[in-house]
């Protein structure tokens, strides 16, 4: 349960926002003006916010849930958290003067909190007693897996033929055919139940329009696709870890198989990516004792943010289990023993040269890896012509920022936080450069989300 004397920072609250518009709207509601009856107690915060209608919106946040904060608001928004929940949490972060501690929430808040916590207790009791066996047995599951493997094999074989036709006809034919050729091929990979192949094929369609040097980039991506297809077709000859990586890259389902690791996990970063059908949330965690950096993935339907949300800079006592694969970076969140709470520790930093070496070493186990999680210590953001890079404060080496990072407002937050002095930066380092996600000032200081 969250202690009432320990309140989050504004940055930790805004890190929960599902998008930039919600962050901006929530910030406007983080003042006392529209709020009435605000209070906090027993791991919860509540209040009523005046809106355009005759009745104020009733908003309550459960901070005591070990899975992360949960929200209830009477507004019609489909976003979680909505702008009122964000505004209420920002108000609460301001201290007791604006959101005083209270021994008892109002009836409308208490009813939701009691019902929710009762359901959580029931689920926990059922989990302790063991879930009932499903109606489908292992033999049926094995047959389904075999049928899917046959479809994937057919899809990989067809893709190999299409890549062969492309190279035989010359890369210039890809520019003439346009995006439609790749969309048709991607649809065939979806039919083959290989969504990972489909996603990579769709990316090929944009390369001919990506500017100078596109033939080389297209050839590189075709080579990686060929390698992935061959990896599947020859999976029986691969080491177990590499075979698991191939299945993961193809988009085949997997379950965590690593032993649970209990630790105090610091939330390093959280950000969303979206396409027409799905929103994917990535949450990076760092274990204080294990020193492991792990990735949690959660999903939401198009237009809706995933429900799992963990504020950056907080830490929780929990168990994580790794998924199969060579890198074993992705993990599943298991039993949680505490709600997220402020933490003073941070991961140790490395130099830019060490970060590049880590990515190179990781590619030996996973040739399709786009980036690795890295914490850079004592780096300074400096301009490089019309680009930016993170330069080591103590050496003459630097890492360029990715194009995506250069276009985000987080770059200017990083520059302002540094002010020309060294900072610690966590992010993703790969062949396109470094994408900063969170930063800390030298010495002590709260984490500053950059995404």
N, C-alpha and C positions, 0 to 999 in steps of 0.2 A: 504494500500500500504506500502511496506517495505521502511523505511527511508534509504536514501543512506549513511548516516553517521553511521548507525548501521549495522555492518557486523557480520556474523555468525562466530563461532569458527570452527576449523578443525574437532572437534569431532561431531559437529552438522551436518556438511556436510557429513561426512562419515557414519553417522547414516542413511542416505538416500539410501546407496548402497544396491542393491537387493541381493547381496551375497558376500562372502569373496573374490572371484576372482575379482569382480568389484571394491571392496574396495582397493585391492592391486594395480590393474591397474590404478585406478583413482589417487591414491597417487603418482604414478610415473609421472603422467601428471600435478601435482600440482605445477610445477615449470615454470618459464617464458620461458625457452628454446624453446619448440615447438610452442609457441603461438605468434600470431601477431594480431594487430587490436583489442585487448581486451579493453572493456569499460563497463561502467554501468551507468544507469540513468532511472528515472521513473519506478522503481521497476523491472528492468530487467538487465541481464548481458549477454554479447556476446563476441565472439572471434573466431578466426580461428586457428585450430590446425594442424600442419604438420603431415601427416601420411606416409604410404608407397607409396601412389599414387602421381601423379603429382599435383593434386589439394588438398589444405588443406580442412579439414572437418570444415564446418560452424556450430557453436554451439550457441544456445541462450536459456536462462532460464528466464521464467516469474516468478518473485518473488512476484508479486502483487496479484496473485490469492488467494482469501480467502480460497480456498479448498486445498491450499498447492502449492508448486512449480510445474511448468509444463515445459517440455523440448522439444527441437527440435534440431536434429543433422542430418547432411547429411551422417553420417556413416551408415553401414548396420546393426548395432547391434539391436537386438530385446529386449534388456534390458532397463528398465526405472528406474532411469536415466542410461545412458551409461557411459563408463569410461571417455569420453570427457566432458560430463556435470559435472561429479564429479570433474575432474581436473580443469575445468573452475571455479567452485564454490570454490575450494580450493585456486586457484589463487586469486580470488576476496576476500576471507577471509584474505589474506595477507595484504590488505590495498590499499590506493590510488596510491602508488608508482608503483604497478604492474598492477592494473586495475583501471585506472583513471575514475573519473566521467566525463560524456559526455552529452551535451544537446540533442544529436540526434543519435540514432543508425544507422548503415548502412542500405541501402535499403532492403537487404535480411532479416535482422532481423526485421526491421520495418514492412515489409509486413506480416510476420508471427504473430507478436505481435498484429497488428491492426486487422487482420482477426480473431484471437483467441478471443480477447477482444470484438469484435463485436458480435461474436456468443454467448459469455457469456451474454452480455447485452440483446440479443434477447431472450435467454432462461429465463433470470430473468423477462423480461417483460411478457412473456407467463405465467410464474408461477404466477405473480401478477394478471393476468387476469383470472386465473383458467384453469385447464386442461379440455379438452373435455371429455365427458363421454365415457367409453369404450363400445364396442359393446355387451359385455356380462353383464347381469344383476345379481342382488343379488340371484335370484332363481337358476340360472345356477351355481353360485359359491357355493351355499349351496349343490346342488346335487353332485358337484365334491368333496366337503369336506366329504360328507356322504360316497361316494364310497371309498375314501382313508381311512376313518376310518374303513370301513369293511375290507379292505386289511390289515391294520395294526393289527386289531384284529385277523385275521387269522394267521398273522405272529407271533404275540405274543403267541398265543395258540400253534402253532407248536414249537416255541422255548421252551416253558414250557415242552412239551413232550420230546424234545431232552435232556434237562437238567435232567429230571426224568430218562431217559434211561441211561445217563452217571453215575448218582449217584447209580442207581441200579446195573450197571455193575462194578462199582468201578473206582476211578480216574486213576488207572493204565492203563485202556483202552484208555485214552486220549493220553498217551505217545505212545502206540502201534499204534494208528490210524494215528498219525502224523498231519501235518497241513491241509491236504486235507479235513478232516472231517469238520473242522471249516470254511474253505473257501467255501465249499458247503453250509453250514448253513448260512453263511454271504450272499451268493448269494440269498438264499431264502428270507432273510430279505430285500435285495434290491428289489426283486420282490414285496414284501409286502409294498414297499414305506416307509420303516422305516430305513433310512440310519444311524441313531444314534445307533440302535440295531446292524446293520451290522458292524459298526466300533468296537463296544465293543466285538462282537463275534470274529472278526479277531484277536483281541488282545489275546484272549484265546489260539489261536494256537501257540503263541510264548512262553507261560508260561512253558510248560513241558521241554523246553530246556534252561530255565533261571537260572539253577543252583540249589544248595541245597535249600531245603524248598519249592520247587515248588508246591507240593500238597496243602499246606496251602494257597498259593497265588491263586492257581486255584480255590479252594473252596470259597475263599473270592470273587473273581470276579464272580463266578457262582451265589453266593448269591445276589450280586448287580444286576446281570441280572434278576434273579428271582423277585427281588423287583421291578425292573423297569417294567417287564412284568405284574406283578400283579397290579402295579400302573395304568397302562393303562386299564387293564380289569376292574378295580374298580374305574375308574376316576370320575364317577358321585358321588361317596361318599367322594371325597377328597375336602379340602378347595380350593378355586379358585387359590390361589397363588401356592400351591403344584401341582395342576392339570396342571397349565401352565408350571411348571418346568418339569413335566413328559413329556408333549408334546415336550418341547424343547430338552430334553435328547433323545427322539426318533428321533429327526431330522425333526419334522414337521415345516412347515413355520409359521412365526409369524410376526406381524407388531408392531412397537412401539405404546404403549398405554399410556405412562406416559405424564404428562404435560411438555412442553418444559421448560428447566431450562437454563436461560441465565447466563453465568459466564465467567470469564477469565480462560480458560482451559490450564493448563500446560501439555506439552507432556512429560510424565514420561519415556516411553519406547516404542520401536517398534521392532518387530522381526517377522520372517517368519517361518512357518513349511510347509513341502511339502510332497506329496505322488505321486503316479504315475499319478494321474489325476488332482490334484488341489494344488495350493499354497494358504495358508491361512496367512493373515497378521493380527497381533494383535497389537493394539495401545492403550496404557494405558494413560488416562488423569486424571488430578486432578484439581478440581474447587477451585479457590482462596477464594471465598465467601461461597459457599455451603459446602466445605469440602468433597464433594463426589469424589470417585475414580470410573471412568467409563471405559468400554472397547469398542473399535470400532473394528469390524471385517470386512475385505474386502477379496475378492478372485480373483485369476487369474488362467487361464488355465495352464495346466502342462507346465513347462519350461518358464513361463512368470510371472513376479512379478505383484502383484496388482498395479493399478495406484495410489491409495491413499497413500501418503507418507507425514509424518509430522516429521520434525527434532526434536530430543530429546533436551529438554532444552528451547524450544521456547514456547510461549503462544499465544493464540488467543481468541478474544471475539466472542463467538458463543453460539448457543442453542443446547442442547442435550435432546433427549427424550428416556426414558427407555423402554426396552422390557419387556413383562410380565414374571413373574417368581418370586420365593420366594426371591432370592438374589437381583434381578433387577440390576445386575452389567453391563450387556451389554446395550449399548445405540446406537442410530442413530444420526449422525451429521446432524443438521438442518441448519437453516440460520446462515451464518457467517458474522460478522460485521467488521472484520479486518483480515489482513494477519498475519501469524505467525511471532512473533517478540521476541527478547531476553527478558527474565524475570528473576528477581532476587529472587522470592519467591520459596519455596519448601514445600512439605507436612511435617507436624510434625511427628517425629519418636516415636515409641513405643519400649518397651523392648521385648526380645525374648519370655519371658513368656506370655506377652500380645498378641504377634503374635500367639502363639500356642492356646491360649484361643479363639482368634477370629476365627480360623479355626474350633475349636470344636463347637463353637456356630453356625457357618454357616452350619455345617453338620446336625444340627437339621432340617433345612429348606430344605436342598438339600443333601441327603445321597450319591449322586454320584459325589459330588464336589471333584475335584482333588487338588485344591489349592485356596487360596484367595490372593488378592493384599495387600501387607503390606509394610510400610516404617519403617525400623529399625533405631533407633537413637543411636548414640555412641556405635557402635560395632566395633570389631577388628577381621580381619580374622586370624585364628591361625590353625596350623596343628594339627591333631589328629591321630597319627600313619600315615597310608597311606591315610587318609582322611583329609578334611578341615571342619571347622565350623566357625560360626560367634559368637563371645563371647561378652556378655555385658561388657562394660568397667567399670560399677559401681556395678555389681552383679556377682554371681558365676554361672550364667545360660548361655546356648549357644544353637544355632540351627545348626544341621549338614547341609552341602550343599548336594544337590542332586547329583547323579552320573553324570548326564548330565552336571551340572555346573562345576564339577571337571575336566571334559575333555575339557572345552572351554578355549580359550586364555583370555577371560574376567576375569577369576580367577586371572591371573597374573597381569592384569591391576589393579584389585582391591587391590591385595597385594602391588603393587608398589604405588598406590595412598595412601594407609594407612600408609605404612612404620612403622607399629607398633603403630600408633596413631588412635584414634577413628574416624570413618567416618559414614555418613548417607547413607543407602543403601535401594533402592526400589527393590522389587522383588515379587515372588510368593511363598507362604508358604503353605505346605500341608503335607500329610502323608509320602511322600518320602523325605522330607527335604525342604530346602530353595533354590530357584534359584535366584541369584542376577541378576538384569537387568540394573540398573543404580546406580551410586554412586556420592556423593558429599563430598568434604573434610570438615573438621570442619570449622565453621565460614562462610566466603564467598568463592565462587568458582563456576566454571561452572560445569554442569552435565557431567559426564563421562559415555557414554554408555558401557555396559559390554557384549552385545549380538550382 
